Amino acid sequence: MAQKLLHIFRNTPLGRETLLQSIYFCQKMGVLPTIYIPEFTKFLMYFENEVVQVDLDPSYLNDPDTAATHAEQLLQKAKIKPELLTPKNYTASTLPDIPTSFEFMCCPRSISDLSSKIGLGYIGPRVRRIIQAARFPVLITSPVYKPWQNVAVFFGGSANAVNALRLGIRIAKATGMRLDIYTQVGGKKPSEYRAVVQEKGLEKPLESILGQWKFFEKGRFEDNLYEVPHDALVVLGAYGHGIIRDIMFGSMMEKIQSTISNNLLIAGPRYTIIG
């Protein structure tokens, strides 16, 4: 069975940019996009340990008569057979249940606020809760369509960072792209970070795809982020702080997502490694 990516379509120019990014990701990864065109401003996602209610802003219901046509035209241009999701179950008459059995999901930085209110450094609380609960990684797109030419993984040696590195290796091998690793050295030697990679059995998988491992031993992390190519897919690991709280990214992740405009692929604390 083919792996699939869930995309919530917004029938606006910015929504078109986000769908183009999903299509590019799917083409590179050999994944099929499943498009949900909302009829209501709310839906539920039932995860294993949590139910997430997503509240969309009214722009997601914009011009419903042309939404399917616009989405299908973009998919057909990319030579992808359109697959539109029609909810089968409803918790209430205007509250559809959206399946969670996907390998990826694509979100803009916020799916519950008007675009005019979205700042670069703001990831909406609903997106954070999806990342916290999902077993799949979440693709958070750049503001406009931007093809990526290599994979950049931020690695700090934690369990979440190891998960992100495994995901980055998976992406690099599937796409044939180079993988670069970036580490802000904090109280450790570079050899200690390399030892974690070796201990987790990731040294050999990296042999054929690793471009560079850049250690930032000086300077502010925000300033060092200039070294990350603008056209890299940035892979990150996230962690949560309890079931009832919105996901809280580590201080390093907050600096990354608020400083660079790259596409981000985020593996949350429940991400299950495939392959």
C-alpha positions in Angstrom: 0.0 0.0 0.0 1.3 3.4 -1.0 2.3 5.8 1.7 0.2 9.0 1.9 0.3 12.6 3.1 -2.7 14.4 4.4 -3.2 17.9 3.2 -5.9 20.3 4.4 -6.6 22.5 1.3 -7.3 26.3 1.6 -8.7 27.7 -1.6 -6.6 30.9 -1.6 -3.4 32.0 -3.2 -1.4 31.1 0.0 -3.2 27.8 0.1 -2.1 27.2 -3.4 1.5 27.7 -2.3 1.1 25.2 0.5 -0.4 22.6 -1.8 2.4 23.1 -4.3 4.8 22.4 -1.4 3.0 19.2 -0.5 3.0 18.1 -4.1 6.8 18.7 -4.3 7.3 16.7 -1.1 5.2 13.8 -2.4 7.0 13.7 -5.7 10.4 13.6 -4.0 9.4 11.0 -1.5 7.2 8.8 -3.7 4.2 9.5 -1.5 0.6 10.1 -2.6 -1.3 13.3 -1.4 -4.7 12.9 0.1 -6.6 16.3 0.0 -9.3 17.3 2.4 -11.4 20.2 1.4 -13.2 21.4 4.5 -17.0 22.0 4.5 -16.9 23.2 8.1 -14.5 25.2 10.2 -13.9 22.4 12.7 -12.8 18.8 12.6 -11.5 16.2 14.9 -8.5 13.9 14.7 -8.5 10.9 16.9 -5.0 9.9 17.9 -4.0 7.0 20.1 -3.8 9.0 23.3 -5.5 12.3 22.5 -8.3 13.8 20.4 -7.3 17.1 18.7 -10.0 19.5 17.6 -8.8 21.7 14.8 -10.5 25.1 14.4 -10.0 26.6 10.9 -10.3 30.2 10.0 -13.0 31.1 7.5 -10.6 31.3 4.6 -10.5 27.5 4.5 -14.1 27.6 3.3 -13.4 30.2 0.6 -15.2 29.9 -2.7 -16.3 26.2 -2.2 -17.6 25.9 -5.8 -14.0 26.2 -7.2 -12.0 24.5 -4.4 -12.0 21.0 -5.8 -11.2 22.2 -9.3 -8.3 24.3 -8.1 -6.8 21.5 -6.1 -7.3 18.9 -8.9 -5.7 21.2 -11.5 -2.5 21.5 -9.4 -2.4 17.7 -8.9 -3.1 16.9 -12.5 -0.4 19.4 -13.7 2.0 17.4 -11.5 0.7 14.2 -13.1 -0.8 13.0 -9.8 -4.2 11.4 -9.8 -6.4 13.5 -7.4 -7.5 11.8 -4.2 -10.0 13.8 -2.3 -10.9 12.8 1.3 -14.6 12.6 2.1 -15.2 12.1 5.9 -17.1 8.9 6.7 -17.7 9.6 10.4 -19.0 12.6 12.3 -18.9 13.2 16.0 -21.6 15.9 15.4 -23.4 17.0 12.2 -20.8 19.8 11.6 -17.8 18.1 13.2 -16.2 15.5 10.9 -13.7 13.0 12.0 -10.5 13.0 9.9 -8.4 9.8 9.8 -4.9 9.8 11.3 -3.6 6.7 9.5 -1.2 8.7 7.3 2.6 8.7 7.0 2.9 12.5 6.8 0.7 15.6 7.2 1.3 19.0 5.8 0.4 22.2 7.7 1.2 25.9 7.3 2.6 27.4 10.4 -0.9 27.9 11.7 -4.1 26.4 10.5 -6.4 28.3 12.8 -5.5 32.0 12.3 -5.9 34.4 9.4 -2.8 34.7 7.3 -2.5 38.4 8.0 -1.9 37.5 11.7 0.7 34.8 11.1 4.3 35.8 11.9 7.3 33.8 10.9 8.0 32.9 14.5 4.5 31.7 15.3 3.4 28.1 15.1 -0.3 27.8 16.0 -1.4 25.8 19.1 -3.5 23.4 17.0 -0.4 22.5 14.8 1.6 22.0 18.0 -1.0 19.6 19.4 -1.0 17.6 16.2 2.8 17.4 16.4 2.5 16.3 20.0 0.0 13.6 19.4 0.8 12.2 15.9 2.9 9.1 15.1 3.7 10.8 11.7 6.0 13.7 11.1 4.5 17.1 10.2 5.6 19.2 7.3 5.4 22.9 8.1 5.8 24.8 4.9 7.6 28.0 4.1 5.3 31.0 3.4 5.6 30.5 -0.3 6.5 27.5 -2.5 10.2 26.7 -2.2 11.7 23.5 -3.6 14.4 22.1 -1.4 17.7 20.7 -2.7 19.2 19.0 0.4 18.3 17.9 3.9 19.5 19.6 7.0 19.2 17.9 10.4 19.8 19.8 13.7 21.4 17.4 16.2 21.9 18.0 19.9 22.4 14.4 21.0 19.0 13.9 22.7 16.6 11.0 22.1 14.4 13.4 20.1 17.5 14.5 18.0 18.3 10.8 17.3 14.7 10.4 16.1 15.1 13.4 13.9 18.3 12.1 12.4 16.8 8.8 11.6 14.0 10.7 9.8 16.5 12.8 8.0 18.4 9.7 6.8 15.1 8.3 5.6 14.3 11.5 3.6 17.8 11.7 2.2 17.9 8.1 1.0 14.4 8.3 -0.5 15.2 11.5 -2.4 18.8 10.9 -3.2 19.8 14.2 -1.7 22.7 15.2 0.5 22.2 15.3 4.3 24.0 17.9 6.4 24.0 17.9 10.2 24.2 21.1 12.3 25.1 21.1 16.0 25.4 24.0 18.4 28.1 22.8 20.7 27.1 23.4 24.3 29.4 22.1 27.0 30.4 19.0 25.0 33.1 18.1 22.5 32.2 17.3 18.9 33.5 13.8 19.5 30.8 13.3 22.1 28.0 14.0 19.6 29.7 11.7 17.1 29.8 9.0 19.8 26.0 9.2 20.2 25.5 8.7 16.4 27.9 5.7 16.5 26.2 4.2 19.6 22.8 4.4 17.9 24.1 2.6 14.9 23.7 5.5 12.5 27.3 6.0 11.4 27.0 3.4 8.6 23.7 4.7 7.2 25.2 8.2 7.0 28.3 7.1 5.0 26.8 7.5 1.5 24.6 10.6 2.2 26.4 12.8 4.7 27.7 16.1 3.1 29.0 18.0 6.1 28.6 18.0 9.9 28.9 21.6 11.0 29.7 22.2 14.6 29.0 25.8 15.9 31.5 26.2 18.7 31.3 30.0 18.8 28.7 32.7 18.3 24.9 33.0 19.0 22.9 30.1 17.6 20.5 32.6 15.8 23.5 34.1 14.0 24.9 30.7 13.1 21.6 29.8 11.4 22.7 31.9 8.5 24.9 28.9 7.5 21.9 26.8 6.8 21.0 26.9 3.0 17.7 28.6 2.3 16.7 25.7 0.1 17.2 22.9 2.6 14.5 20.9 4.2 15.1 21.3 7.9 14.4 18.2 10.0 13.8 18.6 13.7 12.8 16.7 16.8 10.2 18.1 19.2 9.1 17.1 22.6 6.0 17.6 24.7 5.3 18.7 28.3 2.3 16.7 29.4 -0.9 15.7 27.8 -3.1 18.7 28.5 -0.6 21.4 27.6 0.2 22.6 24.1 3.4 21.3 22.8 6.4 23.3 23.9 9.4 23.2 21.6 12.9 23.4 23.2 14.6 26.8 23.2 16.8 25.8 20.2 13.8 24.7 18.1 12.0 28.0 18.9 15.0 29.9 17.6 15.2 27.8 14.5 11.5 28.1 13.5 11.4 31.8 14.3 14.6 32.7 12.5 14.6 30.8 9.2 11.9 30.5 6.5 12.8 27.0 5.4 10.4 24.2 5.1 10.4 22.2 8.4 9.7 18.5 8.9 9.0 17.9 12.6 9.0 14.6 14.4 7.0 14.8 17.6 7.5 12.8 20.8 5.2 10.0 19.5 6.7 9.8 16.0 7.1 6.2 15.0 10.1 5.4 12.8 9.2 3.6 9.6 11.9 1.6 7.8 
